[in-house]
Amino acid sequence: MRQVYRGAAALLLNTTVALLLVEGLAAGVLAIDHGVRRPTVAEAFYATQPWGAAYVQESRYLAEQAAPHVGWQLAPLTGRYINVETSGLRATPGARCEKGAFTVFVLGGSAVMGEGVPDEFTVPAVLQRAIAARTSRPVCVRNLGSPAWVSTQSVISLLRRLQAGDRPDLVIVHDGYNDAVTAGEGLPAGDSLPVVVSEAPSDMDRIGASFLRLVQATHLYAIVQRATQKAQALFSAGTSGPDAPVDLAAATRAYETNADTIRALGERFGFRYAFFWQPTLWVKAGTLTPEEERARKEASAKPVNVEAVRTMYARMREEVARHDRQFYLGDLFDGVPGVFYLDEAHLTPDGNARVAARIIDAVAGDLPGR
């Protein structure tokens, strides 16, 4: 039996030494080929925040679950910086959703949900604080944003809440980027993005995820991943692009039809509304900061038809000028110093605060007084 133990121990030791040697060799290859890896714009930003490391850890447990009519929504999650209710809505700190409250629904995709920031820094959370400071009346801002949702899914979500008897005083729609990306992929106007729905992780999933993160941190994994990406790029060369032609006119019409639907619902159910076409780094004018240049470069690896997005934004800039209570925020950060973008579509706390301030300015006449 001792010989068996000794043999197993020797095998384990030899395997460990071999892995360490391979890992060292992989580190050397990466250093020669690419030098030391620089952190992404988002990673560099988190390193400057006291909540950064803990937030990143919690964000790994965010997941989507299947939901009727809209396809998916967030799975429940309880954490220090990220909390998702059983209803699939991200929590809004300070919301007082009681009888007689001034109720605001904020519709949109991951930019509304608050991807990249803790609960207190989402656009709905900033709106909650700003509106509550204006009135002694209870204020209830509900975050109806969900990752990758297009405007059609937001309309359906609003309709389902009205069917359940929920009656908002104000509906704010802050979206556009996902509609533009979908149009650029050649998908039918109004369709949702092709998202694979995952389930909330179990304890065993979390153990597996921890082991996977350990593997992903190795230099050997980085080499394998890079080789795989190069092989995929070679395989797909000449075959990229949407299977269907891009029809931005149809996408614009679909978005405006959704806006008209919300207007009609507002007239029927007695709520006010406002629409805000969200910012994206792809259309920011003027000189970019070094961080923004890097964020664009990092985002260029994603399968996004950037020219279609830019063209869609140009169309919508003209379109919203024709409609009451529609606002274009694509130029919100033009010429403004500051760190606002985590990537091409998601904002830092300062970025979300600036968006919320613009929204408050536009809807000030709809808000309750003292």
GUKEDO-825972 format. One record per residue (C-alpha): residue number from 1; x, y, z. Coordinates in Angstrom, 3 decimals, decimal comma. Layout:
residues N
num=NUM | x=X | y=Y | z=Z .
...
This chain:
residues 370
num=1 | x=0,000 | y=0,000 | z=0,000 .
num=2 | x=2,883 | y=2,359 | z=0,817 .
num=3 | x=4,279 | y=1,762 | z=-2,641 .
num=4 | x=0,905 | y=2,783 | z=-4,127 .
num=5 | x=0,877 | y=6,000 | z=-2,083 .
num=6 | x=4,466 | y=6,742 | z=-3,021 .
num=7 | x=3,716 | y=6,121 | z=-6,681 .
num=8 | x=0,659 | y=8,409 | z=-6,560 .
num=9 | x=2,643 | y=11,112 | z=-4,761 .
num=10 | x=5,457 | y=10,878 | z=-7,298 .
num=11 | x=2,968 | y=11,091 | z=-10,168 .
num=12 | x=1,305 | y=14,136 | z=-8,623 .
num=13 | x=4,647 | y=15,834 | z=-8,007 .
num=14 | x=5,882 | y=15,149 | z=-11,529 .
num=15 | x=2,603 | y=16,395 | z=-13,026 .
num=16 | x=2,761 | y=19,586 | z=-10,951 .
num=17 | x=6,356 | y=20,249 | z=-11,960 .
num=18 | x=5,497 | y=19,630 | z=-15,614 .
num=19 | x=2,548 | y=22,030 | z=-15,461 .
num=20 | x=4,687 | y=24,686 | z=-13,812 .
num=21 | x=7,320 | y=24,307 | z=-16,515 .
num=22 | x=4,703 | y=24,560 | z=-19,266 .
num=23 | x=3,153 | y=27,593 | z=-17,572 .
num=24 | x=6,552 | y=29,271 | z=-17,326 .
num=25 | x=7,233 | y=28,548 | z=-20,990 .
num=26 | x=3,809 | y=29,952 | z=-21,919 .
num=27 | x=4,518 | y=33,127 | z=-19,935 .
num=28 | x=7,794 | y=33,537 | z=-21,797 .
num=29 | x=6,127 | y=33,076 | z=-25,183 .
num=30 | x=3,489 | y=35,674 | z=-24,360 .
num=31 | x=6,077 | y=38,122 | z=-23,075 .
num=32 | x=8,123 | y=37,794 | z=-26,273 .
num=33 | x=5,087 | y=37,908 | z=-28,572 .
num=34 | x=2,942 | y=40,572 | z=-26,955 .
num=35 | x=4,635 | y=41,898 | z=-23,861 .
num=36 | x=2,814 | y=42,308 | z=-20,575 .
num=37 | x=-0,986 | y=42,298 | z=-20,939 .
num=38 | x=-2,566 | y=45,677 | z=-20,252 .
num=39 | x=-5,811 | y=45,784 | z=-18,308 .
num=40 | x=-8,936 | y=46,737 | z=-20,234 .
num=41 | x=-10,437 | y=50,198 | z=-19,781 .
num=42 | x=-13,041 | y=48,764 | z=-17,423 .
num=43 | x=-10,452 | y=46,815 | z=-15,418 .
num=44 | x=-8,277 | y=49,901 | z=-15,063 .
num=45 | x=-11,271 | y=51,921 | z=-13,886 .
num=46 | x=-12,312 | y=49,308 | z=-11,307 .
num=47 | x=-8,791 | y=49,307 | z=-9,906 .
num=48 | x=-9,339 | y=52,947 | z=-8,898 .
num=49 | x=-12,639 | y=52,311 | z=-7,102 .
num=50 | x=-12,966 | y=51,065 | z=-3,500 .
num=51 | x=-15,851 | y=48,844 | z=-4,593 .
num=52 | x=-14,211 | y=47,683 | z=-7,835 .
num=53 | x=-12,835 | y=44,261 | z=-6,908 .
num=54 | x=-15,918 | y=43,192 | z=-4,938 .
num=55 | x=-18,246 | y=44,383 | z=-7,701 .
num=56 | x=-16,359 | y=42,424 | z=-10,366 .
num=57 | x=-16,554 | y=39,306 | z=-8,204 .
num=58 | x=-20,309 | y=39,675 | z=-7,721 .
num=59 | x=-20,953 | y=40,461 | z=-11,374 .
num=60 | x=-19,743 | y=36,989 | z=-12,329 .
num=61 | x=-22,907 | y=35,588 | z=-10,777 .
num=62 | x=-25,268 | y=37,678 | z=-12,882 .
num=63 | x=-27,334 | y=35,416 | z=-15,093 .
num=64 | x=-30,457 | y=35,471 | z=-17,224 .
num=65 | x=-33,463 | y=33,213 | z=-16,951 .
num=66 | x=-36,185 | y=32,465 | z=-19,479 .
num=67 | x=-39,211 | y=34,769 | z=-19,252 .
num=68 | x=-42,554 | y=34,662 | z=-21,102 .
num=69 | x=-43,026 | y=36,990 | z=-24,086 .
num=70 | x=-39,720 | y=38,868 | z=-23,669 .
num=71 | x=-37,395 | y=35,855 | z=-23,954 .
num=72 | x=-35,268 | y=36,448 | z=-20,880 .
num=73 | x=-34,752 | y=38,592 | z=-17,821 .
num=74 | x=-32,266 | y=38,734 | z=-14,971 .
num=75 | x=-32,182 | y=35,858 | z=-12,516 .
num=76 | x=-32,547 | y=36,771 | z=-8,805 .
num=77 | x=-29,304 | y=37,679 | z=-7,041 .
num=78 | x=-28,466 | y=39,011 | z=-3,599 .
num=79 | x=-25,156 | y=40,736 | z=-3,024 .
num=80 | x=-23,476 | y=43,759 | z=-1,567 .
num=81 | x=-23,370 | y=45,722 | z=-4,829 .
num=82 | x=-25,737 | y=43,819 | z=-7,138 .
num=83 | x=-29,273 | y=42,885 | z=-6,132 .
num=84 | x=-31,928 | y=41,482 | z=-8,441 .
num=85 | x=-35,445 | y=40,932 | z=-7,149 .
num=86 | x=-37,392 | y=37,714 | z=-7,682 .
num=87 | x=-39,353 | y=39,592 | z=-10,342 .
num=88 | x=-36,162 | y=39,867 | z=-12,405 .
num=89 | x=-35,764 | y=43,608 | z=-11,804 .
num=90 | x=-32,560 | y=45,100 | z=-10,503 .
num=91 | x=-33,150 | y=46,786 | z=-7,168 .
num=92 | x=-33,289 | y=50,576 | z=-6,907 .
num=93 | x=-31,807 | y=51,682 | z=-3,562 .
num=94 | x=-34,084 | y=54,034 | z=-1,641 .
num=95 | x=-37,216 | y=53,317 | z=-3,668 .
num=96 | x=-40,393 | y=53,683 | z=-1,592 .
num=97 | x=-42,922 | y=51,668 | z=-3,557 .
num=98 | x=-45,916 | y=52,255 | z=-1,337 .
num=99 | x=-49,445 | y=53,514 | z=-1,818 .
num=100 | x=-49,492 | y=57,071 | z=-3,088 .
num=101 | x=-45,897 | y=56,985 | z=-4,331 .
num=102 | x=-44,847 | y=58,832 | z=-7,464 .
num=103 | x=-43,946 | y=55,844 | z=-9,647 .
num=104 | x=-41,467 | y=55,890 | z=-12,504 .
num=105 | x=-40,750 | y=52,997 | z=-14,861 .
num=106 | x=-37,360 | y=53,153 | z=-16,617 .
num=107 | x=-37,229 | y=50,942 | z=-19,716 .
num=108 | x=-34,179 | y=49,840 | z=-21,694 .
num=109 | x=-31,381 | y=47,328 | z=-22,023 .
num=110 | x=-28,196 | y=46,773 | z=-20,054 .
num=111 | x=-27,428 | y=50,508 | z=-19,929 .
num=112 | x=-30,588 | y=50,978 | z=-17,842 .
num=113 | x=-30,045 | y=47,759 | z=-15,895 .
num=114 | x=-26,672 | y=49,205 | z=-14,966 .
num=115 | x=-24,099 | y=46,835 | z=-16,380 .
num=116 | x=-20,697 | y=47,742 | z=-15,004 .
num=117 | x=-21,724 | y=49,613 | z=-11,845 .
num=118 | x=-23,157 | y=48,884 | z=-8,367 .
num=119 | x=-26,870 | y=49,316 | z=-7,648 .
num=120 | x=-26,510 | y=52,865 | z=-6,340 .
num=121 | x=-24,920 | y=54,155 | z=-9,557 .
num=122 | x=-27,440 | y=52,925 | z=-12,141 .
num=123 | x=-29,443 | y=55,540 | z=-14,040 .
num=124 | x=-32,699 | y=54,560 | z=-12,229 .
num=125 | x=-30,935 | y=54,825 | z=-8,839 .
num=126 | x=-29,654 | y=58,314 | z=-9,644 .
num=127 | x=-33,135 | y=59,299 | z=-10,826 .
num=128 | x=-34,585 | y=57,952 | z=-7,578 .
num=129 | x=-32,368 | y=60,230 | z=-5,490 .
num=130 | x=-32,890 | y=63,256 | z=-7,716 .
num=131 | x=-36,692 | y=62,994 | z=-7,761 .
num=132 | x=-36,958 | y=62,190 | z=-4,045 .
num=133 | x=-34,949 | y=65,328 | z=-3,259 .
num=134 | x=-37,612 | y=67,409 | z=-5,002 .
num=135 | x=-40,668 | y=66,217 | z=-3,105 .
num=136 | x=-41,949 | y=65,003 | z=0,246 .
num=137 | x=-44,067 | y=62,435 | z=-1,579 .
num=138 | x=-42,779 | y=58,824 | z=-1,622 .
num=139 | x=-40,911 | y=58,039 | z=-4,842 .
num=140 | x=-40,693 | y=54,622 | z=-6,489 .
num=141 | x=-38,357 | y=54,322 | z=-9,471 .
num=142 | x=-38,461 | y=50,836 | z=-10,983 .
num=143 | x=-35,545 | y=49,558 | z=-13,056 .
num=144 | x=-37,119 | y=47,628 | z=-15,940 .
num=145 | x=-33,859 | y=47,336 | z=-17,877 .
num=146 | x=-32,609 | y=43,920 | z=-18,931 .
num=147 | x=-29,402 | y=42,879 | z=-20,742 .
num=148 | x=-29,563 | y=43,065 | z=-24,555 .
num=149 | x=-33,238 | y=44,049 | z=-24,666 .
num=150 | x=-34,421 | y=45,993 | z=-27,696 .
num=151 | x=-37,301 | y=48,459 | z=-27,618 .
num=152 | x=-39,852 | y=45,792 | z=-28,604 .
num=153 | x=-39,093 | y=43,816 | z=-25,450 .
num=154 | x=-39,417 | y=46,975 | z=-23,340 .
num=155 | x=-42,875 | y=47,655 | z=-24,783 .
num=156 | x=-43,953 | y=44,105 | z=-23,973 .
num=157 | x=-42,564 | y=44,428 | z=-20,445 .
num=158 | x=-44,521 | y=47,651 | z=-19,924 .
num=159 | x=-47,694 | y=46,069 | z=-21,280 .
num=160 | x=-47,379 | y=43,102 | z=-18,927 .
num=161 | x=-47,017 | y=45,427 | z=-15,938 .
num=162 | x=-50,084 | y=47,384 | z=-16,978 .
num=163 | x=-51,973 | y=44,095 | z=-17,321 .
num=164 | x=-50,956 | y=43,275 | z=-13,739 .
num=165 | x=-52,463 | y=46,530 | z=-12,526 .
num=166 | x=-49,231 | y=48,531 | z=-12,089 .
num=167 | x=-49,834 | y=52,183 | z=-12,932 .
num=168 | x=-46,796 | y=54,434 | z=-13,373 .
num=169 | x=-46,944 | y=58,208 | z=-13,288 .
num=170 | x=-44,024 | y=58,519 | z=-15,671 .
num=171 | x=-42,346 | y=56,144 | z=-18,140 .
num=172 | x=-38,776 | y=56,889 | z=-19,222 .
num=173 | x=-37,297 | y=54,991 | z=-22,147 .
num=174 | x=-33,504 | y=55,062 | z=-22,420 .
num=175 | x=-32,326 | y=52,797 | z=-25,231 .
num=176 | x=-31,419 | y=52,650 | z=-28,910 .
num=177 | x=-28,028 | y=51,000 | z=-29,064 .
num=178 | x=-29,362 | y=47,436 | z=-29,090 .
num=179 | x=-31,898 | y=48,354 | z=-31,782 .
num=180 | x=-29,052 | y=49,764 | z=-33,892 .
num=181 | x=-26,857 | y=46,685 | z=-33,337 .
num=182 | x=-29,733 | y=44,374 | z=-34,249 .
num=183 | x=-30,382 | y=46,318 | z=-37,445 .
num=184 | x=-26,691 | y=46,112 | z=-38,303 .
num=185 | x=-26,806 | y=42,322 | z=-38,015 .
num=186 | x=-29,509 | y=42,203 | z=-40,661 .
num=187 | x=-32,143 | y=40,804 | z=-38,304 .
num=188 | x=-35,814 | y=41,599 | z=-39,013 .
num=189 | x=-36,820 | y=45,031 | z=-37,724 .
num=190 | x=-38,052 | y=44,863 | z=-34,142 .
num=191 | x=-36,500 | y=41,451 | z=-33,454 .
num=192 | x=-34,430 | y=40,833 | z=-30,335 .
num=193 | x=-30,744 | y=40,023 | z=-30,269 .
num=194 | x=-29,787 | y=36,311 | z=-30,347 .
num=195 | x=-29,055 | y=35,796 | z=-26,647 .
num=196 | x=-28,412 | y=32,393 | z=-25,098 .
num=197 | x=-30,289 | y=32,228 | z=-21,803 .
num=198 | x=-28,360 | y=30,787 | z=-18,877 .
num=199 | x=-29,637 | y=29,774 | z=-15,481 .
num=200 | x=-28,718 | y=31,187 | z=-12,107 .
num=201 | x=-25,616 | y=29,364 | z=-10,804 .
num=202 | x=-25,915 | y=26,727 | z=-8,103 .
num=203 | x=-23,280 | y=26,125 | z=-5,426 .
num=204 | x=-21,637 | y=23,519 | z=-7,631 .
num=205 | x=-21,732 | y=25,967 | z=-10,544 .
num=206 | x=-19,929 | y=28,519 | z=-8,370 .
num=207 | x=-17,232 | y=25,984 | z=-7,480 .
num=208 | x=-16,821 | y=25,149 | z=-11,144 .
num=209 | x=-16,731 | y=28,831 | z=-12,059 .
num=210 | x=-14,003 | y=29,456 | z=-9,475 .
num=211 | x=-11,901 | y=26,647 | z=-10,930 .
num=212 | x=-12,523 | y=27,964 | z=-14,456 .
num=213 | x=-11,381 | y=31,454 | z=-13,443 .
num=214 | x=-8,209 | y=29,917 | z=-12,009 .
num=215 | x=-7,559 | y=28,150 | z=-15,314 .
num=216 | x=-8,363 | y=31,298 | z=-17,303 .
num=217 | x=-5,770 | y=33,223 | z=-15,302 .
num=218 | x=-2,940 | y=31,029 | z=-16,581 .
num=219 | x=-0,622 | y=31,961 | z=-19,437 .
num=220 | x=-1,214 | y=28,569 | z=-21,041 .
num=221 | x=-4,936 | y=29,319 | z=-21,286 .
num=222 | x=-4,143 | y=32,676 | z=-22,893 .
num=223 | x=-2,068 | y=30,987 | z=-25,590 .
num=224 | x=-4,744 | y=28,384 | z=-26,305 .
num=225 | x=-7,425 | y=31,084 | z=-26,440 .
num=226 | x=-5,377 | y=33,222 | z=-28,825 .
num=227 | x=-4,715 | y=30,269 | z=-31,110 .
num=228 | x=-8,418 | y=29,410 | z=-31,109 .
num=229 | x=-9,379 | y=32,991 | z=-32,015 .
num=230 | x=-6,899 | y=33,022 | z=-34,888 .
num=231 | x=-8,256 | y=29,708 | z=-36,163 .
num=232 | x=-11,817 | y=30,994 | z=-35,993 .
num=233 | x=-10,850 | y=34,167 | z=-37,816 .
num=234 | x=-9,148 | y=32,122 | z=-40,543 .
num=235 | x=-12,132 | y=29,800 | z=-40,852 .
num=236 | x=-14,623 | y=32,659 | z=-41,064 .
num=237 | x=-12,559 | y=34,796 | z=-43,461 .
num=238 | x=-14,737 | y=35,918 | z=-46,336 .
num=239 | x=-17,933 | y=34,701 | z=-44,683 .
num=240 | x=-18,541 | y=37,502 | z=-42,188 .
num=241 | x=-21,460 | y=39,906 | z=-42,352 .
num=242 | x=-25,218 | y=39,511 | z=-41,849 .
num=243 | x=-27,127 | y=36,887 | z=-43,787 .
num=244 | x=-29,804 | y=39,469 | z=-44,632 .
num=245 | x=-29,401 | y=43,015 | z=-45,973 .
num=246 | x=-29,317 | y=45,848 | z=-43,454 .
num=247 | x=-32,598 | y=47,802 | z=-43,529 .
num=248 | x=-32,184 | y=50,835 | z=-41,307 .
num=249 | x=-35,404 | y=52,398 | z=-42,574 .
num=250 | x=-37,374 | y=49,412 | z=-41,285 .
num=251 | x=-35,461 | y=49,483 | z=-37,982 .
num=252 | x=-36,251 | y=53,182 | z=-37,547 .
num=253 | x=-39,910 | y=52,539 | z=-38,345 .
num=254 | x=-40,028 | y=49,671 | z=-35,818 .
num=255 | x=-38,561 | y=51,849 | z=-33,084 .
num=256 | x=-40,962 | y=54,704 | z=-33,760 .
num=257 | x=-43,869 | y=52,260 | z=-33,823 .
num=258 | x=-42,830 | y=51,089 | z=-30,370 .
num=259 | x=-42,622 | y=54,707 | z=-29,217 .
num=260 | x=-46,103 | y=55,373 | z=-30,643 .
num=261 | x=-47,385 | y=52,332 | z=-28,736 .
num=262 | x=-46,067 | y=53,725 | z=-25,457 .
num=263 | x=-47,606 | y=57,102 | z=-26,272 .
num=264 | x=-50,965 | y=55,433 | z=-26,865 .
num=265 | x=-50,692 | y=53,463 | z=-23,637 .
num=266 | x=-49,842 | y=56,677 | z=-21,824 .
num=267 | x=-52,995 | y=58,328 | z=-23,112 .
num=268 | x=-55,086 | y=55,315 | z=-22,140 .
num=269 | x=-53,604 | y=54,707 | z=-18,682 .
num=270 | x=-52,785 | y=58,273 | z=-17,723 .
num=271 | x=-48,988 | y=58,332 | z=-17,489 .
num=272 | x=-46,459 | y=60,733 | z=-18,982 .
num=273 | x=-43,519 | y=59,489 | z=-21,050 .
num=274 | x=-40,193 | y=60,552 | z=-22,512 .
num=275 | x=-37,741 | y=58,820 | z=-24,849 .
num=276 | x=-33,944 | y=59,148 | z=-24,764 .
num=277 | x=-31,702 | y=57,699 | z=-27,490 .
num=278 | x=-28,691 | y=56,542 | z=-25,491 .
num=279 | x=-25,028 | y=57,539 | z=-25,965 .
num=280 | x=-22,418 | y=55,277 | z=-27,515 .
num=281 | x=-18,694 | y=55,738 | z=-27,915 .
num=282 | x=-18,985 | y=54,866 | z=-31,613 .
num=283 | x=-20,551 | y=58,259 | z=-32,378 .
num=284 | x=-18,723 | y=60,519 | z=-29,924 .
num=285 | x=-17,401 | y=63,545 | z=-31,811 .
num=286 | x=-14,224 | y=65,486 | z=-31,195 .
num=287 | x=-10,986 | y=64,357 | z=-29,620 .
num=288 | x=-11,168 | y=61,093 | z=-27,703 .
num=289 | x=-9,273 | y=60,527 | z=-24,476 .
num=290 | x=-6,627 | y=57,768 | z=-24,472 .
num=291 | x=-9,066 | y=55,603 | z=-22,484 .
num=292 | x=-11,798 | y=56,143 | z=-25,069 .
num=293 | x=-9,412 | y=55,301 | z=-27,895 .
num=294 | x=-8,546 | y=52,075 | z=-26,111 .
num=295 | x=-12,213 | y=51,302 | z=-25,420 .
num=296 | x=-13,007 | y=51,670 | z=-29,118 .
num=297 | x=-10,096 | y=49,412 | z=-30,011 .
num=298 | x=-11,226 | y=46,791 | z=-27,489 .
num=299 | x=-14,806 | y=46,979 | z=-28,776 .
num=300 | x=-13,694 | y=46,595 | z=-32,391 .
num=301 | x=-13,146 | y=42,887 | z=-31,714 .
num=302 | x=-16,866 | y=42,436 | z=-31,082 .
num=303 | x=-19,196 | y=41,370 | z=-33,931 .
num=304 | x=-20,832 | y=44,787 | z=-34,345 .
num=305 | x=-21,551 | y=46,497 | z=-37,668 .
num=306 | x=-20,156 | y=49,854 | z=-36,565 .
num=307 | x=-21,023 | y=51,711 | z=-39,767 .
num=308 | x=-24,641 | y=50,569 | z=-39,494 .
num=309 | x=-24,747 | y=51,730 | z=-35,876 .
num=310 | x=-23,379 | y=55,141 | z=-36,810 .
num=311 | x=-25,813 | y=55,479 | z=-39,699 .
num=312 | x=-28,727 | y=54,461 | z=-37,481 .
num=313 | x=-27,691 | y=57,070 | z=-34,923 .
num=314 | x=-27,555 | y=59,747 | z=-37,628 .
num=315 | x=-31,057 | y=58,761 | z=-38,744 .
num=316 | x=-32,421 | y=58,845 | z=-35,213 .
num=317 | x=-30,824 | y=62,208 | z=-34,506 .
num=318 | x=-33,001 | y=63,618 | z=-37,278 .
num=319 | x=-36,008 | y=61,470 | z=-36,356 .
num=320 | x=-36,281 | y=62,499 | z=-32,701 .
num=321 | x=-36,314 | y=66,162 | z=-33,732 .
num=322 | x=-39,669 | y=65,492 | z=-35,385 .
num=323 | x=-41,305 | y=64,177 | z=-32,241 .
num=324 | x=-42,363 | y=65,711 | z=-28,978 .
num=325 | x=-40,733 | y=64,292 | z=-25,840 .
num=326 | x=-37,982 | y=62,464 | z=-27,700 .
num=327 | x=-34,338 | y=63,339 | z=-27,043 .
num=328 | x=-31,035 | y=62,386 | z=-28,652 .
num=329 | x=-28,165 | y=61,733 | z=-26,209 .
num=330 | x=-25,582 | y=60,504 | z=-28,710 .
num=331 | x=-23,741 | y=63,805 | z=-28,337 .
num=332 | x=-24,071 | y=64,062 | z=-24,538 .
num=333 | x=-20,337 | y=63,653 | z=-23,892 .
num=334 | x=-18,984 | y=65,529 | z=-26,912 .
num=335 | x=-16,297 | y=67,935 | z=-25,738 .
num=336 | x=-16,925 | y=67,124 | z=-22,074 .
num=337 | x=-13,823 | y=66,151 | z=-20,034 .
num=338 | x=-14,166 | y=63,141 | z=-17,777 .
num=339 | x=-14,164 | y=59,350 | z=-17,614 .
num=340 | x=-17,607 | y=58,313 | z=-18,834 .
num=341 | x=-17,262 | y=55,056 | z=-20,818 .
num=342 | x=-16,422 | y=51,568 | z=-19,554 .
num=343 | x=-16,791 | y=50,242 | z=-23,084 .
num=344 | x=-18,632 | y=51,289 | z=-26,222 .
num=345 | x=-22,102 | y=51,333 | z=-24,622 .
num=346 | x=-21,834 | y=51,151 | z=-20,813 .
num=347 | x=-21,015 | y=54,064 | z=-18,576 .
num=348 | x=-19,144 | y=54,806 | z=-15,375 .
num=349 | x=-21,037 | y=56,236 | z=-12,380 .
num=350 | x=-20,180 | y=59,745 | z=-13,618 .
num=351 | x=-21,535 | y=58,874 | z=-17,056 .
num=352 | x=-24,804 | y=57,537 | z=-15,637 .
num=353 | x=-25,117 | y=60,619 | z=-13,418 .
num=354 | x=-24,818 | y=62,861 | z=-16,456 .
num=355 | x=-27,472 | y=60,847 | z=-18,313 .
num=356 | x=-29,809 | y=61,047 | z=-15,314 .
num=357 | x=-29,275 | y=64,816 | z=-15,034 .
num=358 | x=-30,254 | y=65,241 | z=-18,689 .
num=359 | x=-33,371 | y=63,140 | z=-18,132 .
num=360 | x=-34,372 | y=65,137 | z=-15,054 .
num=361 | x=-33,939 | y=68,363 | z=-16,990 .
num=362 | x=-36,202 | y=67,084 | z=-19,773 .
num=363 | x=-39,006 | y=65,781 | z=-17,534 .
num=364 | x=-38,849 | y=68,416 | z=-14,796 .
num=365 | x=-42,378 | y=69,569 | z=-15,577 .
num=366 | x=-43,730 | y=66,043 | z=-14,970 .
num=367 | x=-42,245 | y=65,658 | z=-11,494 .
num=368 | x=-44,176 | y=66,269 | z=-8,260 .
num=369 | x=-43,546 | y=69,392 | z=-6,214 .
num=370 | x=-43,102 | y=69,769 | z=-2,497 .
